[in-house]
C-alpha cells in the first residue's frame, strides 16, 4: 500500500511513524492513505484545461469558488473573481453567453466564458492595474479598471449594456490594497500560507513587526499580545468588527483556529471610529471569508507533539437566484502539553535543599470545541448583507503551576462556556452607506481548586495541608455573565472627495457568581456591571488627484461601573461614572503608486474591561480602584508596497511610534495570583523596520523585520514612584524575525507546488521585575535570557479551485532551545506537527 502512495504523502507517513505513539500512528497513516487516494484521483484530471473531458465541473462552476491554495498568491500573482450584470435588469445576472477578457499589468491577456449565472474567474493574473472587458453576442459590452492584489481573490462586477448606451462602470479592488492605501495606520497579515501549515494564529502574528505573543505554556495557555510595547486589554480584538470573546472565542486570539480566518488587520494605536471601541494601543480585527464564496467544503486536521490534535471543518452554500447563503463552521482542539521543563525540585539525597531538574508537565491539558451557523442574504435589493450568526464554544484547561513556575499544582482547573448570536445589516444606496450590528453573549466560566493534597512535579501527593492548592482555602467558583452591544455606522459621501461618518456603540456587561466551596457570602454573589458608550464622528478628504487622503475625527467616551468591595466582613457597594472626549487625525500621501507616507495621531481613552476591575474568578484578583487609561498616540510610516524590477519584487515598511499613556494599567504577578494596577504615567516609543524580496518567477522569497520598543515608568508619584525611569517589567524591548521560502511548481504532478519555509525569531533578554530590584537580586527568575528559535516547514499543495489537497510537516523550535515567556514560564521545546487540508 505505502509503495503506491504519491511521494509527498509517502514521506509524511514515514515521518509520522517515526515519532507518533502506536495508536496515533495508525490513525495518521489511515488519514494519509485516504488523502493519498484523493491525491491520485485528482491527478487523473486536468484542472488547467477547461475543455478537458475529465473535468467534473464547467468553467462556470470553477468561477463560483475561490482557491484555497495560498501559494497561488505568493509574490506577484493574484486571481480575479467576478460577475456580469445587465444594465437593463440590474438585479439579475446576465443569462446569455458572455465572453470575458482580462489584460493584466504585465500585458498578459486571458479569456474565458461566464457561466449561466454571469460568474467568471481567472488565475495567475499579475498584481497591479488590470482591465476587465465583457461582451455578448447581442452587441452588449462593459469594462472596468481594477487593482489586482496578491492577498486573495479580487472581486469585480461588470455591468454590460448596448454599445450605443455604453458607460464605464464597475468596482474592483483588493480589500488589502484598499486598507493599506488608506490613511489608517494599518498592517494586513494574509493567512493563506499559514492555513496550510501547523503554526497557530498566535505564532503567525508573533512573526509580524511590532508584535509580541507570549504564552505561559503550550496550546491553550494564557496569552499576552503586545503591540508597540502596549499589551493585554490595551489592545482590542475583533472578529468581523465584533469583540472576539463575543463571537465564541473566549480563550483569546492566540488559539483561534487559523483556518477559520481570511486575514488579520492590525491597527497601530489610532483606531478608526467604525469599530465603535476604545483602545490605548490599537485594534486587531480578524476577517472571515466573504459569504459570496461560501459554496465549498473545507477540512483540516493537525496532529503532533505533546498530544496535540486540531481539527476544523467548514462549508456552506450560496443560492444565486435569491442571494440566500448558509455556512457552518466547527473546530476541535486537544493538547496534553506534557513537554519537559527545568524546575526546582527537592534534593533527592535527603540532605534538604533543592536542585534544578528536568521534569515533564503532567497537569496542563487543554480541550476546546465550538461551532457556528450563519444564515443570511448577500447582494439583494433590500440589503448588501443581512445575516444572523449563532455560536457556542466550550473550553477546559488544567493549571500546572503558579505565576512564576515555583509551585506545581495537581488538580487546579478552569474553563468557560460561551454562546450567543450576532445580527448584522449592511446597505449602500447612492451616497449613503449604513451598517449595524446587534450582538448578545452569555458566558459561564468556572475555577476549581478543592484538592486536599499538595503535589510535587511528579504529581505525587506529598502533604495534606487542607483543601486548596493555590490559596489558603478551597475554591469552587462559577460566574455567569451577560453582554450585549449595539453598533450603528452611517456614512454620507458629500462629493467624490469628501465623506462624513458617524458611529454610535453602546455596550453593557453584567456578571454574578457563587462560591460553591463555602457557605460564606463572597463578593462573587454581588453583581458587577459595566455600561460603556463610545461615539465617533469623522470626515475624510481627498485631494491632488487622490494622492492626499486626510481623516479628522472626534470621539466621546462614557463608562458607568457598579460593583462591591470587601471591607472587613461586609461588602460595600461602589458606583463610578467616567466620561471624556477624544479625537485625532491621520493623513496619507502617495509619493508614487507603490510608495506612500502616513502620519496619524489620537488623543485616546481606554475604558476598563470586566476582568480588570472584577477579576476573572481564578488567578486574577479584582481591583475596583482602577481608573481608565488616557494618553497620546502617534505614528509616522513610510511603506513600499511592491516595487518590481529585473531583480525581483521589493517591499518595505518603516514605522516610528510614540505612546504616552496616563494611569497605565498593567498585570503584575503577586506570588500565586495576578492583579491589575495603575501606573500613573508611562511612555512607549520605538521603531519598526520590515522588508522583503521575491525573485522573478516567485521561486525565492525573503522577509525580515526588527522592532525596538522602550516602555518606561515616568511617574515619580504613587505606589511605583520609586521606580521612575525604569522599564516596565516583563516586556521584551528588542525583537526580530526572519522568513525564507523556496518553492517549486509542477514537482510531482501537473499543477502542484512544493514549498520549503524557514522561520527565525529572536527576543533579547529582559527583566521580570523592576530594573533596580532585579539588578539587586541576581537570581535566575529576575532575568529572562535572550532567545533564538528556529522552525522549518515543508508544504505540498495539489489542485486548483474546487479540489485542493495540501500536506505539511513542520518542526518548531528545531534546536530544542529553552524558551521562556512572561514571569519565567517555560515554553515547549522541539515539536513536530503534521497537517492535512482538503477542499472539495
C-alpha positions, -999 to +999 in steps of 0.1 A: +000+000+000+027+025+010+047+019-022+018+031-043+012+064-023+022+097-040+056+109-029+045+137-005+020+115+014+045+086+015+071+109+031+046+122+056+036+087+066+072+077+073+078+109+093+046+103+113+055+067+120+089+078+134+076+098+163+039+091+170+027+065+195+013+034+181-024+043+184-019+078+169+004+063+142-024+041+129-048+070+128-024+093+109-015+065+084-052+059+078-057+097+072-027+099+049-038+068+030-073+084+024-057+117+013-033+099-010-062+082-027-078+115-032-045+128-045-043+101-071-079+107-081-072+144-086-041+136-106-062+120-132-079+153-141-065+183-158-079+213-139-060+237-160-078+229-193-114+239-191-123+218-221-109+186-207-134+158-209-123+145-175-132+178-158-160+172-133-174+207-135-177+235-160-156+267-161-187+284-147-187+264-116-150+270-113-157+307-111-180+304-081-155+292-056-121+309-045-089+288-044-077+276-011-041+274-021-022+305-008+008+297-029-011+309-060-009+344-045+027+344-035+048+372-050+033+389-080+004+368-089-033+370-079-067+360-091-099+376-102-135+366-093-163+384-109-199+386-120-217+401-150-249+421-146-272+436-171-279+474-170-315+468-181-321+444-153-296+453-126-308+427-100-304+398-125-273+381-137-266+381-175-280+348-188-267+346-224-232+337-235-208+364-223-171+365-232-147+379-206-112+391-212-086+404-187-054+423-196-031+424-166-003+447-155+023+427-175+004+428-207-009+393-204-043+386-220-067+359-205-101+349-218-130+328-206-168+325-208-191+335-180-214+308-168-253+309-168-252+330-136-228+355-150-198+344-129-162+341-141-128+335-127-091+340-137-059+327-121-023+338-122-031+374-130-001+398-125-005+421-094-013+457-103-037+475-126-058+454-149-086+458-173-117+435-174-139+435-206-171+417-211-190+414-244-221+395-255-233+382-289-261+408-288-236+437-290-237+444-253-204+455-237-189+467-205-154+472-190-138+482-157-103+490-144-093+471-113-064+467-089-053+431-086-038+421-052-018+391-042-037+385-009-066+366-024-094+369-050-100+404-063-138+409-066-152+427-096-186+435-110-190+444-147-223+460-160-230+454-196-254+472-219-259+480-256-228+496-271-246+528-281-255+534-244-221+523-231-209+538-198-178+527-179-190+512-146-180+486-121-160+481-090-130+460-081-101+464-056-084+441-032-096+447+004-059+445+015-048+472-010-078+494-001-067+492+036-030+497+030-035+527+008-059+544+032-048+570+057-053+544+085-023+531+104-029+495+095-009+464+088-026+434+070-015+398+076-026+373+050-031+338+062-032+317+030+002+302+037-004+298+074-036+279+067-016+251+051+010+250+079+008+240+116+016+273+132-014+287+152-026+322+149-005+334+178+027+320+162+018+337+129+011+371+145+043+369+165+063+370+133+050+405+124+069+436+132+060+454+164+040+423+176+049+401+205+029+370+215+039+354+248+024+323+265+026+307+299+029+273+282+016+254+252-017+253+233-045+269+254-023+286+279-025+323+289-016+346+260-003+381+262-005+401+230+018+431+227+017+458+200+043+486+201+050+479+237+014+480+250-003+448+259-033+430+274-066+449+273-049+480+259-053+462+226-089+454+214-096+422+195-125+418+170-138+392+146-156+409+117-159+441+137-174+424+168-155+418+200-137+385+198-149+370+230-185+378+220-181+357+188-174+324+205-136+327+212-133+335+249-099+318+252-082+347+233-066+354+200-036+331+202-057+299+199-083+309+173-081+283+145-062+299+117-082+281+090-114+299+100-098+334+093-091+350+059-067+378+071-058+399+101-059+437+102-036+453+128-043+490+135-014+507+153-025+529+181-050+551+162-084+533+160-110+541+132-143+551+146-162+524+127-151+499+154-171+519+180-144+509+205-118+524+228-082+512+227-049+525+240-025+506+219-046+496+188-071+471+174-067+437+159-095+427+136-099+391+123-117+390+090-138+360+079-141+349+042-168+367+023-202+350+022-202+351-016-176+325-016-194+301+007-202+272-016-174+248-005-163+222+020-130+228+038-114+203+061-081+205+080-065+182+106-033+187+125-016+164+150+018+163+166+040+166+197+027+168+232-007+152+224-018+180+200-048+175+178-066+203+159-095+199+135-116+224+116-145+218+092-164+245+074-188+246+045-217+264+030-239+272+000-249+303-018-283+303-037-276+326-066-312+333-076-323+345-042-290+357-027-296+334+003-265+318+018-258+295+047-225+284+062-214+264+092-180+261+110-168+238+137-134+231+154-120+207+180-087+213+198-069+189+222-034+191+238-017+173+267+011+199+268+033+173+285+066+187+274+097+186+296+108+217+316+135+227+340+121+230+375+133+233+411+127+200+430+138+188+465+173+174+467+169+136+462+198+127+485+176+136+515+200+164+528+175+191+522+176+220+499+167+219+462+182+214+428+173+221+391+160+190+373+142+181+341+105+172+348+076+166+325+045+187+328+016+164+337-013+187+346-015+211+317-041+196+294-064+217+272-096+209+253-118+233+233-146+228+208-171+251+192-193+258+162-213+284+145-241+286+119-247+317+098-277+324+076-282+355+056-287+373+023-259+388+002-263+414-027-301+415-026-324+445-032-331+452+005-295+446+018-259+442+007-257+419+036-282+407+062-271+378+084-277+361+117-248+341+132-253+318+163-224+301+180-214+281+211-179+274+224-165+255+254-130+250+267-113+234+298-078+240+309-057+224+336-033+247+356+002+233+361+018+258+384+017+293+399+026+325+380+064+322+384+066+284+380+078+279+415+049+258+429+034+228+409-004+220+411-021+187+406-058+193+404-064+230+397-087+235+366-107+263+349-129+266+319-157+286+302-188+280+281-198+308+257-229+311+235-246+339+216-258+355+184-248+384+161-273+401+138-257+422+110-270+445+084-253+465+056-267+486+028-253+511+004-276+534-017-263+562-038-241+583-015-254+567+018-239+537+034-255+522+065-245+493+087-255+479+121-245+451+145-266+438+173-248+412+195-256+392+226-233+368+245-238+346+275-208+330+293-203+307+322-168+304+335-155+284+364-124+279+385-119+248+407-093+243+434-106+219+460-077+193+464-066+184+499-032+174+486-001+194+479+016+180+448+051+178+436+063+179+399+057+142+396+021+148+406+026+128+438+007+139+469+034+149+493+013+165+520-023+172+531-024+207+544-061+213+539-082+220+508-068+244+482-035+244+463-035+280+451-046+298+482-052+290+518-087+276+513-107+257+488-122+274+458-150+263+435-162+294+418-186+298+389-196+331+373-224+339+349-221+369+325-245+386+300-231+410+275-248+430+247-237+456+222-254+477+195-233+495+169-245+518+142-223+532+114-236+557+089-216+573+061-225+600+036-204+609+006-208+647+002-188+645-030-164+623-047-136+637-025-154+643+008-173+619+031-186+621+067-191+591+090-210+587+123-206+558+148-226+550+179-217+520+201-233+513+235-223+481+253-235+465+285-219+438+307-232+422+339-217+394+359-227+375+391-213+343+406-211+320+435-186+302+457-197+266+459-169+255+483-181+278+511-214+289+526-199+323+535-211+352+515-185+363+489-181+393+466-189+370+437-226+370+447-228+408+442-233+417+406-206+436+387-220+458+359-203+479+333-221+503+309-199+518+282-206+541+253-183+553+225-194+577+198-174+590+169-177+614+140-151+618+113-146+635+079-125+621+051-110+644+024-091+636-008-072+660-029-045+663-056-060+635-078-064+614-046-027+615-038-036+630-004-061+615+019-069+632+052-091+620+080-101+640+111-123+626+139-137+632+173-148+607+199-168+607+232-163+581+259-186+572+288-184+543+313-205+536+344-193+509+369-214+492+396-197+467+420-190+457+455-157+455+475-150+436+507-144+458+538-138+436+568-167+412+570-190+434+549-194+443+513-197+479+503-213+489+470-193+511+447-205+532+418-184+553+394-190+574+363-164+584+338-167+605+307-142+621+284-138+635+248-111+624+224-100+629+188-073+629+163-065+626+126-045+607+100-030+615+066-016+596+037+004+610+008+011+588-023+047+596-033+043+571-062+018+545-070+037+520-048+053+542-021+034+563+004+038+582+037+014+581+066+010+603+097-015+596+125-023+609+159-050+602+185-058+617+220-072+584+233-091+569+262-092+532+271-121+522+292-118+493+317-127+458+310-146+434+334-117+412+342-095+441+351-119+455+378-138+424+388-110+398+383-116+365+365-127+344+394-095+324+391-059+337+391-067+374+385-079+392+416-103+422+414-092+458+418-121+482+419-098+512+424-086+511+388-092+541+366-095+542+328-063+550+308-059+581+287-030+591+266-015+602+233-006+580+203+014+590+172+028+571+142+049+580+112+051+554+085+068+550+051+057+520+030+070+505-001+041+483-013+055+462-042+083+476-064+090+454-094+125+453-110+146+429-132+160+416-099+126+408-084+099+425-063+109+446-033+087+457-003+094+475+029+079+494+059+094+518+084+072+529+114+082+552+142+057+554+171+052+572+203+027+564+231+023+583+264-005+568+285-016+581+319-028+557+346-013+528+325-030+495+336-005+466+339-009+430+351+016+421+378+023+388+394+019+385+432+031+350+440+002+327+434-020+352+416-022+383+393-037+417+397-041+448+376-026+481+388-025+517+376+010+532+369+004+569+369+023+577+338+043+558+312+060+564+279+064+539+250+084+548+219+103+529+193+109+520+157+099+490+135+116+481+102+105+454+079+114+444+043+112+416+018+122+405-016+107+379-041+126+367-070+113+366-106+091+336-110+083+335-073+109+308-066+126+325-036+111+349-010+129+366+019+114+387+046+127+402+079+117+427+105+131+443+136+113+461+165+127+482+193+103+494+219+111+513+251+083+513+276+091+531+309+075+544+340+079+582+340+058+589+371+075+599+404+044+595+425+022+567+437+029+531+445+055+528+418+071+563+421+104+548+434+108+531+401+106+563+380+127+559+348+127+521+350+114+499+321+080+484+329+087+448+340+081+417+319+081+433+284+107+425+258+121+456+241+141+441+212+126+416+188+135+403+153+120+378+128+132+364+095+114+342+070+128+324+039+108+305+014+118+283-016+090+270-038+087+249-069+058+242-093+048+210-112+071+189-090+052+156-087+022+163-108+010+190-132-004+219-112+012+212-078+035+233-057+062+224-031+073+250-006+101+249+020+100+276+047+124+287+074+115+309+104+138+326+128+127+346+159+150+365+183+139+380+216+165+399+236+168+394+274+145+414+296+138+418+333+109+401+350+108+428+377+116+465+380+151+471+368+166+484+401+150+455+420+162+429+395+197+442+394+200+438+432+185+403+432+205+384+405+186+351+408+175+333+376+139+343+379+146+381+376+162+379+341+146+363+311+175+353+289+178+361+252+161+335+230+168+324+194+142+300+180+143+282+146+115+265+128+111+248+094+082+236+073+076+217+041+043+221+023+028+204-007-003+217-025-020+200-053-051+211-073-069+242-081-101+260-071-127+233-065-104+204-055-073+212-034-052+189-013-024+201+010+000+183+032+025+199+056+053+189+080+066+215+105+093+214+131+090+242+156+120+252+179+141+227+160+172+233+181+152+225+212+163+257+228+149+267+262+122+292+255+107+315+282+078+338+283+063+361+309+072+356+345+097+330+336+073+302+325+090+278+301+076+272+266+077+239+247+109+227+232+112+209+199+079+199+184+069+182+152+035+186+136+017+172+105-013+189+089-037+178+062-060+201+043-088+192+018-111+213-002-139+197-021 
